[in-house]
């Protein structure tokens, strides 16, 4: 049992690979499902969530923390989905949002630009120049997104366990190689790796519950206990007067909405 993420650019055959792998293994294959769940649970329009993990942050995003909030919602929804195990995910940003989980096999599918252009032309009935422009913009935005939020380049092969170039290798060849690799003990779900996933899921649930009211929040979790750090944005003197109220509010949200059993809150104040 394991989790597989398929990262791909537009028209790189990654969706086809993911669906065939999931069918062969009897796994659930998910993509847009995660966005729909996040949209429903957090009452956010799906298009806003798509933009949050597709487009690079704007100047205003860096002050409003809007993109971070939407990414937190998506991560919480994705972790809930994969917590059930036996999942193939081929949506956006899986290789970022599922970092640190040992039994996740991270795969990258790439294809030649000329092949992608031909497919874009066919599907959208546009010229080669227009197709190239669209694909280049899409690739650039995804790289800027990862660099802005994570300081990581999506094209860095170190992010993945396997990188496949669909050309000499056909889709069925790639599927066969993934099916063989996922059988390795390194990608088997163990109690230790499941505990790591459970802790990450709890931390994500708590963070997503707090982030609208406390945008500068970071959460870790261990065995049901959430450790929460919040930058209040208040001056030190003002923060002292509000500290107890803030801690009680954070504890209430983390336990009653986030699902934590115990909470440890640390407040950091600007000077």
Backbone as JSON, one array per atom type, in Angstrom:
{
  "sequence": "XXXXXXXXXXXXXXXXXXXXXXXXXXXXXXXXXXXXXXXXXXXXXXXXXXXXXXXXXXXXXXXXXXXXXXXXXXXXXXXXXXXXXXXXXXXXXXXXXXXXXXXXXXXXXXXXXXXXXXXXXXXXXXXXXXXXXXXXXXXXXXXXXXXXXXXXXXXXXXXXXXXXXXXXXXXXXXXXXXXXXXXXXXXXXXXXXXXXXXXXXXXXXXXXXXXXXXXXXXXXXXXXXXXXXXXXXXXXXXXXXXXXXXXXXXXXXXXXXXXXXXXXXXXXXXX",
  "N": [[0.85, -1.19, 0.0], [0.5, 2.22, -0.77], [1.2, 5.67, -1.7], [0.99, 7.55, -4.64], [2.3, 10.22, -6.49], [1.82, 12.08, -9.4], [3.49, 14.3, -11.23], [3.16, 16.74, -13.75], [3.53, 18.62, -16.79], [1.35, 20.61, -18.89], [-0.33, 18.61, -21.27], [1.43, 16.41, -21.21], [0.97, 13.75, -20.99], [0.6, 12.83, -18.44], [-1.8, 12.54, -17.0], [-2.98, 10.36, -18.27], [-1.1, 8.38, -17.68], [-1.38, 8.31, -14.86], [-4.05, 7.44, -14.53], [-3.95, 4.88, -15.67], [-2.08, 3.59, -14.03], [-3.42, 3.68, -11.55], [-5.69, 2.14, -12.16], [-4.51, -0.37, -12.65], [-3.49, -1.0, -10.14], [-5.7, -0.92, -8.57], [-6.2, 1.36, -7.15], [-7.46, 4.49, -5.84], [-7.92, 7.21, -8.03], [-7.13, 10.53, -8.06], [-7.66, 14.05, -8.59], [-8.9, 16.77, -9.52], [-10.76, 16.39, -7.55], [-9.73, 17.07, -5.07], [-9.63, 19.88, -5.09], [-12.36, 20.41, -5.29], [-13.27, 19.42, -2.85], [-11.89, 21.1, -1.04], [-12.97, 23.56, -1.82], [-15.62, 23.21, -1.1], [-15.51, 22.62, 1.7], [-14.2, 24.88, 2.79], [-15.56, 26.96, 1.72], [-14.78, 28.43, -0.62], [-14.35, 29.78, -3.85], [-13.76, 27.57, -6.56], [-12.11, 28.42, -8.69], [-10.47, 30.33, -7.51], [-8.89, 28.74, -5.89], [-7.59, 27.19, -7.79], [-6.06, 29.16, -9.08], [-4.42, 29.8, -6.97], [-2.57, 27.72, -6.8], [-1.51, 27.65, -9.26], [-0.76, 30.12, -10.4], [1.87, 32.53, -10.08], [2.58, 34.32, -7.01], [1.13, 37.56, -6.6], [2.11, 41.04, -6.16], [0.41, 42.12, -4.22], [-0.51, 39.8, -2.98], [1.57, 39.09, -1.32], [1.28, 40.64, 0.88], [-1.33, 40.28, 1.75], [-1.57, 37.6, 2.29], [-3.23, 35.91, 0.95], [-2.82, 33.9, -1.02], [-1.31, 31.99, 0.4], [-3.22, 31.21, 2.23], [-5.16, 29.91, 0.66], [-3.61, 27.84, -0.39], [-3.07, 26.45, 1.96], [-5.64, 25.47, 2.51], [-6.01, 23.72, 0.34], [-3.93, 21.91, 0.77], [-4.73, 20.78, 3.21], [-7.07, 19.47, 2.41], [-6.04, 17.67, 0.5], [-4.3, 16.07, 2.04], [-6.15, 14.85, 3.75], [-7.45, 13.28, 1.87], [-5.4, 11.5, 0.94], [-4.74, 10.24, 3.25], [-6.19, 7.98, 3.55], [-4.82, 6.14, 2.11], [-3.5, 4.08, -0.65], [-3.67, 5.61, -3.13], [-3.55, 7.48, -6.16], [-2.38, 10.52, -7.1], [-2.76, 13.14, -9.36], [-2.93, 15.84, -9.53], [-2.31, 19.43, -9.24], [0.76, 20.45, -7.75], [1.32, 18.3, -5.99], [3.8, 17.12, -5.33], [4.96, 19.04, -3.76], [3.1, 19.49, -1.68], [2.93, 17.09, -0.37], [5.32, 16.54, 0.83], [7.8, 14.93, 2.85], [6.56, 12.56, 3.59], [7.16, 9.25, 3.92], [6.13, 7.01, 2.41], [5.32, 7.92, -0.09], [5.51, 7.81, -3.51], [7.09, 9.77, -5.72], [6.6, 11.03, -8.87], [7.68, 12.37, -11.96], [6.52, 13.47, -15.07], [7.59, 14.21, -18.27], [7.48, 15.82, -21.49], [8.35, 16.38, -24.95], [8.51, 19.77, -26.06], [7.57, 20.35, -28.65], [5.83, 18.24, -29.18], [3.9, 18.71, -27.23], [2.97, 21.19, -28.1], [1.71, 20.49, -30.52], [-0.42, 18.97, -29.53], [-1.79, 20.88, -28.01], [-2.52, 22.65, -30.06], [-4.25, 20.98, -31.49], [-6.32, 20.45, -29.64], [-7.26, 22.98, -28.9], [-7.61, 24.29, -31.25], [-5.83, 26.25, -32.39], [-3.08, 28.38, -33.5], [0.39, 27.34, -34.05], [2.23, 29.15, -32.94], [0.65, 30.51, -31.07], [-0.04, 28.39, -29.38], [2.49, 27.65, -28.4], [3.12, 29.97, -26.98], [1.15, 29.95, -24.95], [1.75, 27.54, -23.57], [4.38, 28.03, -22.72], [3.97, 30.22, -21.01], [2.38, 29.0, -19.07], [4.16, 27.04, -18.02], [6.17, 28.76, -17.02], [4.77, 30.2, -15.06], [4.19, 28.21, -13.2], [6.74, 27.51, -12.32], [7.56, 29.95, -11.18], [5.69, 30.1, -9.15], [6.39, 27.96, -7.41], [8.96, 28.73, -6.7], [8.47, 31.17, -5.42], [6.83, 30.52, -3.19], [8.03, 28.27, -2.01], [10.71, 28.3, -2.58], [11.79, 26.52, -4.36], [12.49, 24.87, -7.4], [10.26, 23.58, -9.76], [11.26, 22.02, -11.79], [13.44, 20.76, -10.8], [15.12, 17.77, -10.55], [15.64, 16.51, -8.16], [13.43, 16.64, -6.58], [11.9, 14.48, -7.09], [11.27, 10.92, -7.19], [11.34, 9.48, -9.5], [11.83, 10.34, -12.89], [10.35, 10.65, -15.99], [10.65, 10.68, -19.51], [8.37, 11.05, -21.88], [8.55, 9.78, -24.8], [10.66, 8.26, -26.33], [10.27, 6.31, -24.4], [7.15, 4.84, -24.06], [3.74, 5.53, -23.0], [2.68, 3.19, -21.79], [5.03, 1.88, -21.15], [6.09, 3.54, -19.18], [4.09, 3.3, -17.22], [4.4, 0.57, -16.56], [6.97, 0.59, -15.4], [6.55, 2.24, -13.17], [4.7, 0.68, -11.75], [6.31, -1.49, -11.05], [8.22, -0.24, -9.45], [6.79, 0.82, -7.27], [6.31, -1.37, -5.76], [8.51, -1.76, -4.2], [10.08, -2.09, -0.97], [10.72, 0.4, 0.12], [8.63, 2.14, -0.44], [6.44, 1.19, 0.84], [3.64, 1.33, 3.01], [4.14, 1.88, 6.37], [3.73, 1.54, 9.95], [5.11, 3.6, 11.15], [5.46, 5.44, 9.0], [2.8, 5.99, 8.45], [2.03, 7.21, 10.81], [3.52, 9.57, 10.59], [2.21, 10.72, 8.38], [-0.36, 11.04, 9.52], [0.22, 12.91, 11.54], [1.05, 15.1, 9.97], [-1.32, 15.58, 8.62], [-3.08, 16.33, 10.7], [-1.76, 18.68, 11.56], [-2.09, 20.22, 9.26], [-4.89, 20.45, 9.18], [-5.38, 21.94, 11.5], [-3.91, 24.27, 10.95], [-5.25, 25.2, 8.65], [-7.69, 25.81, 9.78], [-7.08, 27.96, 11.38], [-5.87, 29.93, 9.79], [-7.25, 31.98, 8.41], [-8.06, 33.83, 10.35], [-5.68, 34.16, 11.71], [-3.26, 34.84, 9.9], [-0.44, 34.58, 9.84], [0.62, 31.95, 10.7], [2.03, 28.92, 11.92], [2.1, 25.43, 12.1], [2.85, 22.43, 13.78], [2.51, 18.91, 14.45], [2.1, 16.16, 16.74], [1.21, 13.02, 17.6], [-1.48, 13.75, 18.18], [-1.18, 16.17, 19.49], [-0.98, 19.6, 18.93], [1.4, 21.96, 18.03], [1.62, 25.33, 17.97], [2.62, 28.24, 16.37], [2.3, 31.7, 16.28], [2.57, 34.76, 14.67], [1.69, 37.76, 15.86], [1.59, 40.38, 14.96], [1.17, 42.54, 16.51], [2.37, 45.24, 18.59], [4.84, 44.81, 21.17], [3.96, 45.67, 23.72], [1.18, 46.04, 23.36], [0.52, 43.46, 22.7], [0.91, 42.0, 25.05], [-1.3, 42.68, 26.6], [-3.31, 41.48, 25.14], [-2.65, 38.86, 25.0], [-3.54, 36.55, 26.54], [-6.19, 36.36, 25.72], [-5.88, 35.88, 22.98], [-4.52, 33.4, 23.03], [-6.46, 31.72, 24.21], [-8.43, 31.86, 22.24], [-7.11, 30.73, 20.02], [-6.61, 28.14, 21.0], [-9.25, 27.2, 21.27], [-10.18, 27.16, 18.58], [-8.32, 25.39, 17.42], [-8.82, 22.97, 18.74], [-11.66, 22.53, 18.66], [-12.36, 22.92, 15.97], [-10.11, 22.29, 14.38], [-9.44, 19.77, 15.36], [-7.47, 18.94, 17.15], [-6.13, 17.22, 20.03], [-4.66, 18.14, 22.15], [-3.06, 21.29, 22.83], [-0.38, 23.48, 22.19], [0.58, 26.72, 22.44], [2.47, 29.29, 20.97], [3.24, 32.64, 20.98], [4.46, 35.16, 18.88], [5.72, 38.4, 18.81], [5.72, 41.47, 16.99], [8.08, 44.18, 17.08]],
  "CA": [[0.0, 0.0, 0.0], [1.31, 3.43, -0.85], [0.63, 6.85, -2.36], [1.78, 7.94, -5.81], [1.97, 11.52, -7.07], [2.27, 12.26, -10.77], [3.65, 15.72, -11.6], [3.3, 16.83, -15.2], [3.14, 19.84, -17.45], [0.2, 20.44, -19.77], [-0.17, 17.74, -22.43], [2.62, 15.55, -21.06], [0.46, 12.39, -20.85], [0.62, 12.44, -17.03], [-3.14, 12.09, -16.59], [-3.15, 9.01, -18.82], [-0.26, 7.5, -16.86], [-1.98, 8.19, -13.53], [-5.27, 6.63, -14.6], [-3.59, 3.49, -15.94], [-1.45, 3.06, -12.82], [-4.47, 3.49, -10.54], [-6.52, 1.0, -12.57], [-3.73, -1.6, -12.49], [-3.3, -1.26, -8.72], [-6.97, -0.84, -7.85], [-6.12, 2.54, -6.29], [-8.28, 5.65, -6.2], [-7.2, 8.21, -8.82], [-7.74, 11.82, -7.72], [-7.04, 15.26, -9.11], [-9.78, 17.9, -9.21], [-11.53, 16.05, -6.35], [-9.15, 17.79, -3.93], [-10.08, 21.26, -5.18], [-13.79, 20.44, -4.99], [-13.44, 19.26, -1.4], [-11.43, 22.33, -0.38], [-13.95, 24.6, -2.15], [-16.83, 22.94, -0.32], [-15.25, 22.7, 3.14], [-13.78, 26.21, 3.21], [-16.44, 27.94, 1.08], [-13.95, 29.26, -1.5], [-14.58, 29.44, -5.25], [-12.74, 26.67, -7.09], [-11.16, 29.15, -9.54], [-9.49, 30.97, -6.63], [-7.96, 27.7, -5.45], [-6.76, 26.86, -8.95], [-5.08, 30.23, -9.27], [-3.48, 29.79, -5.85], [-1.51, 26.73, -7.01], [-1.07, 27.71, -10.65], [-0.17, 31.41, -10.73], [2.84, 33.08, -9.13], [1.98, 35.33, -6.16], [1.23, 38.95, -7.01], [2.67, 41.93, -5.15], [-0.56, 42.25, -3.13], [-0.58, 38.52, -2.26], [2.63, 39.01, -0.31], [0.83, 41.38, 2.06], [-2.64, 39.8, 2.19], [-1.44, 36.18, 2.6], [-4.35, 35.21, 0.33], [-2.4, 32.67, -1.68], [-0.93, 31.03, 1.43], [-4.45, 30.68, 2.83], [-5.77, 28.94, -0.26], [-2.73, 26.67, -0.45], [-3.31, 25.71, 3.21], [-6.91, 24.77, 2.35], [-5.8, 22.62, -0.6], [-3.08, 20.9, 1.41], [-5.54, 20.07, 4.19], [-7.98, 18.58, 1.68], [-5.26, 16.6, -0.12], [-3.82, 15.15, 3.08], [-7.29, 14.05, 4.17], [-7.72, 12.29, 0.82], [-4.37, 10.46, 0.86], [-4.63, 9.56, 4.54], [-6.84, 6.66, 3.41], [-3.83, 5.28, 1.44], [-3.86, 3.5, -1.95], [-4.14, 6.74, -3.92], [-2.71, 8.12, -7.17], [-2.77, 11.93, -7.24], [-2.1, 13.79, -10.49], [-3.28, 17.26, -9.55], [-1.23, 20.39, -9.12], [1.57, 20.67, -6.54], [1.38, 17.17, -5.07], [5.18, 16.87, -4.89], [5.24, 20.0, -2.7], [2.15, 19.4, -0.58], [3.07, 15.8, 0.31], [6.71, 16.34, 1.23], [8.07, 14.42, 4.2], [5.84, 11.32, 3.85], [8.05, 8.24, 3.33], [5.53, 6.06, 1.48], [4.85, 8.59, -1.3], [6.36, 7.7, -4.68], [6.91, 11.04, -6.47], [6.95, 10.81, -10.27], [7.57, 13.52, -12.87], [6.37, 13.1, -16.47], [7.88, 15.32, -19.16], [7.35, 15.53, -22.92], [8.96, 17.41, -25.81], [7.67, 20.94, -26.29], [6.9, 20.28, -29.96], [4.69, 17.31, -29.05], [2.9, 19.41, -26.44], [2.4, 22.23, -28.95], [0.79, 19.84, -31.46], [-1.62, 18.58, -28.8], [-2.5, 22.13, -27.68], [-3.13, 23.12, -31.32], [-5.37, 20.11, -31.84], [-7.43, 20.57, -28.69], [-7.78, 24.35, -28.82], [-7.77, 24.82, -32.61], [-5.07, 27.5, -32.44], [-1.83, 28.29, -34.26], [1.55, 26.85, -33.32], [2.8, 30.25, -32.16], [-0.22, 30.75, -29.91], [0.09, 27.25, -28.49], [3.79, 27.76, -27.75], [3.02, 31.08, -26.02], [0.34, 29.51, -23.82], [2.48, 26.53, -22.81], [5.53, 28.67, -22.07], [3.45, 31.01, -19.9], [1.94, 28.05, -18.04], [5.37, 26.49, -17.38], [6.85, 29.83, -16.28], [3.98, 30.51, -13.87], [4.35, 27.13, -12.21], [8.08, 27.62, -11.73], [7.55, 31.13, -10.32], [4.88, 29.76, -7.98], [7.16, 27.14, -6.48], [10.09, 29.51, -6.21], [7.98, 32.21, -4.53], [6.27, 29.99, -1.95], [8.85, 27.22, -1.43], [12.12, 28.45, -2.93], [12.16, 25.29, -5.05], [12.15, 24.85, -8.82], [9.52, 22.37, -10.1], [12.02, 21.22, -12.74], [14.57, 20.15, -10.11], [14.86, 16.33, -10.46], [15.79, 16.05, -6.78], [12.11, 16.62, -5.95], [11.16, 13.3, -7.52], [11.93, 9.63, -7.14], [11.48, 9.03, -10.88], [11.48, 11.3, -13.94], [10.2, 9.95, -17.26], [10.47, 11.45, -20.74], [7.47, 10.29, -22.75], [8.84, 9.85, -26.23], [11.19, 6.92, -26.57], [9.41, 5.53, -23.52], [5.73, 5.05, -24.3], [2.94, 5.61, -21.77], [2.6, 1.87, -21.16], [6.35, 1.6, -20.57], [6.17, 4.32, -17.93], [3.18, 2.65, -16.28], [5.03, -0.68, -16.11], [8.09, 0.91, -14.51], [5.98, 2.74, -11.9], [4.11, -0.47, -11.06], [7.4, -2.28, -10.47], [8.91, 0.53, -8.41], [5.96, 1.04, -6.09], [6.34, -2.61, -4.96], [9.71, -1.79, -3.37], [9.81, -1.85, 0.45], [10.88, 1.83, 0.46], [7.38, 2.88, -0.64], [5.35, 0.51, 1.54], [3.12, 2.03, 4.19], [4.47, 1.28, 7.66], [3.08, 2.28, 11.05], [5.87, 4.84, 11.33], [5.16, 6.39, 7.93], [1.4, 6.4, 8.61], [2.01, 8.18, 11.92], [4.0, 10.83, 10.03], [1.1, 11.27, 7.59], [-1.42, 11.47, 10.44], [0.67, 14.14, 12.18], [1.01, 16.17, 8.97], [-2.73, 15.86, 8.35], [-3.6, 17.11, 11.83], [-1.17, 20.02, 11.5], [-2.72, 20.94, 8.15], [-6.26, 20.77, 9.57], [-5.34, 23.03, 12.48], [-3.44, 25.48, 10.27], [-6.31, 25.7, 7.77], [-8.75, 26.37, 10.63], [-6.61, 29.21, 12.0], [-5.14, 30.85, 8.92], [-8.01, 33.18, 8.01], [-8.02, 34.78, 11.46], [-4.27, 34.35, 12.08], [-2.57, 34.47, 8.64], [0.97, 34.25, 10.04], [0.57, 30.81, 11.62], [2.73, 27.7, 11.55], [1.65, 24.37, 12.99], [3.35, 21.06, 13.69], [1.7, 18.05, 15.31], [2.69, 14.88, 17.13], [0.34, 12.17, 18.4], [-2.69, 14.46, 18.6], [-0.88, 17.47, 20.08], [-0.6, 20.61, 17.94], [2.26, 23.06, 18.48], [1.21, 26.43, 17.1], [3.33, 29.51, 16.5], [1.58, 32.77, 15.59], [3.08, 36.13, 14.72], [0.47, 38.52, 16.05], [1.6, 41.67, 14.27], [0.98, 43.6, 17.5], [3.57, 45.67, 19.31], [5.05, 43.99, 22.36], [3.12, 46.16, 24.83], [-0.21, 45.73, 23.03], [0.37, 42.01, 22.67], [0.82, 41.52, 26.42], [-2.66, 42.87, 27.05], [-4.2, 40.62, 24.37], [-2.06, 37.53, 24.89], [-4.39, 35.49, 27.08], [-7.38, 36.26, 24.86], [-5.46, 35.24, 21.72], [-4.21, 31.99, 23.3], [-7.73, 31.02, 24.41], [-9.09, 31.79, 20.94], [-6.38, 29.76, 19.21], [-6.88, 26.81, 21.56], [-10.63, 26.83, 20.95], [-10.26, 26.82, 17.15], [-7.48, 24.23, 17.14], [-9.44, 21.77, 19.3], [-13.05, 22.34, 18.24], [-12.46, 22.89, 14.5], [-8.96, 21.6, 13.82], [-9.4, 18.37, 15.77], [-6.35, 18.61, 18.03], [-6.5, 16.79, 21.38], [-3.95, 19.04, 23.06], [-2.53, 22.41, 22.07], [0.69, 24.3, 22.76], [0.57, 27.96, 21.63], [3.57, 30.23, 21.14], [2.98, 33.91, 20.29], [5.62, 35.96, 18.55], [5.23, 39.77, 18.63], [6.6, 42.43, 16.32], [8.54, 45.24, 17.99]],
  "C": [[0.89, 1.24, 0.0], [0.52, 4.55, -1.51], [1.57, 7.21, -3.51], [1.34, 9.32, -6.27], [2.59, 11.59, -8.46], [2.3, 13.75, -11.07], [3.85, 15.8, -13.1], [2.96, 18.24, -15.65], [1.91, 19.57, -18.31], [0.57, 19.55, -20.95], [1.11, 16.9, -22.39], [2.25, 14.09, -20.85], [0.42, 11.92, -19.4], [-0.72, 11.94, -16.54], [-3.37, 10.65, -17.04], [-2.33, 8.0, -18.01], [-0.92, 7.24, -15.51], [-3.2, 7.27, -13.55], [-4.95, 5.16, -14.84], [-2.92, 2.84, -14.73], [-2.5, 2.75, -11.76], [-5.35, 2.28, -10.89], [-5.8, -0.32, -12.34], [-3.6, -2.0, -11.01], [-4.61, -1.35, -7.95], [-7.0, 0.32, -6.88], [-7.15, 3.59, -6.74], [-7.4, 6.64, -6.96], [-7.87, 9.56, -8.6], [-6.95, 12.97, -8.34], [-7.9, 16.45, -8.68], [-10.61, 17.66, -7.95], [-11.05, 16.86, -5.14], [-9.62, 19.25, -3.92], [-11.56, 21.37, -4.83], [-14.04, 20.3, -3.49], [-13.03, 20.53, -0.66], [-12.42, 23.46, -0.62], [-15.18, 24.45, -1.27], [-16.6, 23.17, 1.18], [-14.97, 24.13, 3.59], [-14.55, 27.34, 2.52], [-15.65, 28.96, 0.25], [-14.2, 28.82, -2.95], [-13.43, 28.59, -5.8], [-11.69, 27.42, -7.9], [-10.1, 29.86, -8.7], [-8.45, 29.96, -6.14], [-7.03, 27.3, -6.58], [-5.67, 27.9, -9.15], [-4.02, 30.21, -8.17], [-2.33, 28.82, -6.06], [-1.04, 26.7, -8.46], [-0.29, 28.98, -10.95], [0.82, 31.85, -9.66], [2.18, 34.17, -8.28], [2.18, 36.74, -6.71], [1.85, 39.77, -5.88], [1.73, 42.03, -3.95], [-0.68, 40.96, -2.32], [0.42, 38.46, -1.12], [2.25, 39.75, 0.97], [-0.49, 40.85, 2.62], [-2.62, 38.34, 2.64], [-2.58, 35.35, 1.99], [-3.93, 33.9, -0.3], [-2.0, 31.61, -0.67], [-2.16, 30.39, 2.06], [-5.08, 29.62, 1.94], [-4.92, 27.68, -0.38], [-2.91, 25.81, 0.81], [-4.61, 24.91, 3.12], [-6.73, 23.54, 1.45], [-4.97, 21.51, 0.05], [-3.87, 20.1, 2.44], [-6.46, 19.06, 3.51], [-7.22, 17.4, 1.08], [-4.79, 15.59, 0.92], [-4.97, 14.28, 3.62], [-7.57, 12.93, 3.15], [-6.69, 11.15, 0.85], [-4.19, 9.71, 2.17], [-5.25, 8.16, 4.49], [-5.93, 5.66, 2.72], [-4.38, 4.74, 0.12], [-4.45, 4.56, -2.89], [-3.08, 7.13, -4.96], [-3.23, 9.53, -7.35], [-2.01, 12.55, -8.4], [-2.54, 15.24, -10.64], [-2.06, 18.13, -9.38], [-0.55, 20.3, -7.75], [1.65, 19.51, -5.56], [2.76, 16.92, -4.52], [5.61, 17.86, -3.83], [4.39, 19.7, -1.47], [2.27, 18.1, 0.21], [4.52, 15.5, 0.67], [6.79, 15.76, 2.63], [7.34, 13.14, 4.54], [6.6, 10.18, 3.16], [7.41, 7.36, 2.27], [4.85, 6.74, 0.29], [5.9, 8.42, -2.4], [6.08, 8.91, -5.57], [7.48, 10.89, -7.88], [6.75, 12.1, -11.06], [7.51, 13.0, -14.3], [6.66, 14.34, -17.32], [7.71, 14.85, -20.61], [7.99, 16.66, -23.71], [7.98, 18.56, -26.04], [6.91, 20.84, -27.61], [5.71, 19.33, -29.93], [3.56, 17.96, -28.27], [2.2, 20.48, -27.26], [1.38, 21.63, -29.92], [-0.51, 19.46, -30.77], [-2.46, 19.8, -28.42], [-3.2, 22.68, -28.92], [-4.37, 22.3, -31.66], [-6.57, 20.34, -30.95], [-8.07, 21.95, -28.71], [-8.0, 24.99, -30.19], [-7.1, 26.18, -32.76], [-3.78, 27.28, -33.22], [-0.7, 27.75, -33.39], [2.16, 27.93, -32.44], [1.97, 30.52, -30.91], [-0.1, 29.62, -28.9], [1.4, 27.31, -27.71], [3.75, 28.85, -26.66], [2.27, 30.65, -24.77], [1.11, 28.52, -22.95], [3.67, 27.12, -22.07], [5.08, 29.48, -20.86], [3.05, 30.1, -18.74], [3.14, 27.47, -17.29], [6.07, 27.53, -16.51], [6.11, 30.15, -14.99], [4.16, 29.45, -12.79], [5.73, 27.18, -11.55], [8.15, 28.81, -10.77], [6.79, 30.86, -9.03], [5.72, 29.0, -6.96], [8.34, 27.89, -5.9], [9.64, 30.55, -5.19], [7.55, 31.65, -3.18], [7.2, 29.0, -1.24], [10.34, 27.38, -1.67], [12.66, 27.24, -3.66], [11.68, 25.37, -6.5], [11.46, 23.53, -9.16], [10.29, 21.45, -11.05], [13.22, 20.53, -12.09], [14.31, 18.65, -9.93], [14.98, 15.78, -9.05], [14.46, 15.99, -6.04], [11.4, 15.28, -6.16], [11.99, 12.03, -7.33], [12.21, 9.1, -8.54], [11.06, 10.15, -11.82], [11.47, 10.56, -15.27], [9.98, 10.93, -18.4], [9.62, 10.61, -21.69], [7.78, 10.63, -24.21], [9.39, 8.49, -26.66], [10.43, 5.93, -25.69], [7.96, 5.86, -23.84], [5.0, 5.11, -22.95], [2.9, 4.26, -21.07], [3.93, 1.44, -20.55], [6.5, 2.29, -19.22], [5.29, 3.69, -16.85], [3.81, 1.39, -15.7], [6.15, -0.41, -15.12], [7.6, 1.44, -13.16], [5.41, 1.58, -11.09], [5.17, -1.35, -10.41], [8.05, -1.55, -9.29], [8.09, 0.65, -7.14], [5.89, -0.21, -5.21], [7.53, -2.65, -4.01], [9.37, -1.48, -1.91], [9.9, -0.37, 0.84], [9.58, 2.6, 0.38], [6.18, 2.2, 0.01], [4.93, 1.32, 2.75], [3.48, 1.23, 5.44], [3.73, 2.06, 8.75], [3.78, 3.61, 11.27], [5.52, 5.87, 10.26], [3.71, 6.87, 8.01], [1.26, 7.4, 9.74], [2.49, 9.55, 11.45], [2.9, 11.5, 9.22], [-0.01, 11.77, 8.48], [-1.05, 12.78, 11.13], [0.61, 15.32, 11.22], [-0.43, 16.56, 8.66], [-3.34, 16.7, 9.46], [-3.07, 18.53, 11.79], [-1.82, 20.85, 10.4], [-4.15, 21.33, 8.49], [-6.3, 21.96, 10.53], [-4.94, 24.33, 11.81], [-4.54, 26.06, 9.38], [-7.47, 26.3, 8.57], [-8.37, 27.74, 11.19], [-6.22, 30.3, 11.02], [-5.92, 32.08, 8.49], [-7.95, 34.24, 9.1], [-6.59, 35.13, 11.87], [-3.41, 33.96, 10.88], [-1.11, 34.09, 8.81], [1.07, 33.14, 11.09], [1.35, 29.64, 11.04], [2.38, 26.63, 12.58], [2.43, 23.08, 12.71], [2.5, 20.22, 14.65], [2.42, 16.74, 15.6], [1.69, 14.16, 18.04], [-0.85, 12.94, 18.98], [-2.45, 15.83, 19.22], [-0.37, 18.43, 19.01], [0.24, 21.69, 18.6], [2.1, 24.2, 17.49], [2.04, 27.67, 17.41], [2.61, 30.56, 15.66], [2.32, 34.07, 15.78], [1.86, 37.03, 14.76], [0.42, 39.81, 15.24], [1.38, 42.84, 15.22], [2.32, 44.04, 18.06], [3.66, 44.86, 20.59], [4.12, 44.39, 23.5], [1.66, 45.8, 24.58], [-0.46, 44.23, 23.11], [0.22, 41.43, 24.08], [-0.61, 41.6, 26.94], [-3.63, 41.89, 26.37], [-3.79, 39.15, 24.42], [-2.98, 36.42, 25.36], [-5.63, 35.27, 26.21], [-7.03, 35.53, 23.55], [-5.22, 33.75, 21.94], [-5.5, 31.18, 23.48], [-8.46, 30.83, 23.08], [-8.42, 30.73, 20.04], [-6.65, 28.34, 19.7], [-8.27, 26.31, 21.18], [-10.77, 26.39, 19.49], [-9.52, 25.53, 16.86], [-8.12, 22.93, 17.62], [-10.81, 21.52, 18.68], [-13.23, 22.26, 16.72], [-11.33, 22.07, 13.89], [-8.83, 20.15, 14.21], [-8.24, 17.97, 16.65], [-6.86, 18.16, 19.41], [-5.88, 17.7, 22.43], [-3.29, 20.13, 22.22], [-1.44, 23.13, 22.86], [0.84, 25.54, 21.86], [1.75, 28.83, 21.98], [3.27, 31.48, 20.32], [4.28, 34.66, 20.09], [5.13, 37.36, 18.19], [6.24, 40.61, 17.86], [6.94, 43.53, 17.31], [8.26, 46.59, 17.39]]
}
